Amino acid sequence: MFVIGERINGMFGDVKRGIENRDKSIVQQVARRQIECGADALDINVGTARGKAMENMLWLVECVQEVTDVPLCIDTTKYDVMAEALKACECPPIINSSKSTEEQLDSFVPLAVENSAQLIALTIDKSGVPSDADSRVAMGATIVTKAMEYGLDVTDLYIDPVILPVNVAPKQPVAVMETLRQLKVLSDPPPKFILGLSNVSQSCKLRSLINSTYLVMAISAGLDGAIMDPTDRELMEAGITAELLMEKQIYCDDYIAAYLGNR
């Protein structure tokens, strides 16, 4: 399970204050904590912090790289901000993200190739998030085709089938799992699959329970990773256990500690 820590995001109050006040200690503490809890990479998003997006993003990248060498997942819809942030990354980064429109894929796939970056591509087009699995699969095919066209190794490609909040879109969790199952046979080797997991519980009461339950279900359908909160211990343990039961890990009595110790 590839875990991208979601917490370095200006949508969170503490990180927003850190960005606006240029307080490295706040951001670096969040970074360290996520890594200690098992994050393999860290999502970097300026969110709603005041100031220029470019300056905020470059400051965040510099700030986080002072305390860790894990890959950074640059999370922005602005092409110019993405391009500059990738240059500032000291190890191969992750682009988060491109929609499945031809215009965006023609911009972000070559950018990934030029920067030896992995790419997260979303099954979203100009009409928005599709309501069914078939439309998501069609978009996934478009994404893989574009990756091959520009020479992006399909193993460096993550497709995000985009989960919506279950309280407003109750049919979406099943549609996303069906998408995962179908896209697994799209190419050989197949692309990887990731979700912005916390979206499934947005504005719900039992968020942690919903997140952990859906993570297990999605892993059983073929999910490879998630952008999520690694400091939620029950969530992490649920994902580790799901992979154990899917024969992706070897059992021992201390399998959770063994998994985290090998990160």
Sequence and secondary structure as in RCSB ss.txt:
>XXXX:A:sequence
MFVIGERINGMFGDVKRGIENRDKSIVQQVARRQIECGADALDINVGTARGKAMENMLWLVECVQEVTDVPLCID
TTKYDVMAEALKACECPPIINSSKSTEEQLDSFVPLAVENSAQLIALTIDKSGVPSDADSRVAMGATIVTKAMEY
GLDVTDLYIDPVILPVNVAPKQPVAVMETLRQLKVLSDPPPKFILGLSNVSQSCKLRSLINSTYLVMAISAGLDG
AIMDPTDRELMEAGITAELLMEKQIYCDDYIAAYLGNR
>XXXX:A:secstr
 EEEE   BTTSHHHHHHHHHT HHHHHHHHHHHHHTT SEEEEB TT SS HHHHHHHHHHHHHTT  S EEEE
 S HHHHHHHHHH SS  EEEEE SSHHHHHHHHHHHHHTT EEEEES BTTBS SSHHHHHHHHHHHHHHHHHH
T  GGGEEEE     TTT TTHHHHHHHHHHHHTTSSSS  EEEEEGGGGGTT SSHHHHHHHHHHHHHHHT  E
EEE TT HHHHHHHHHHHHHTTSS   TTHHHHHHHT 
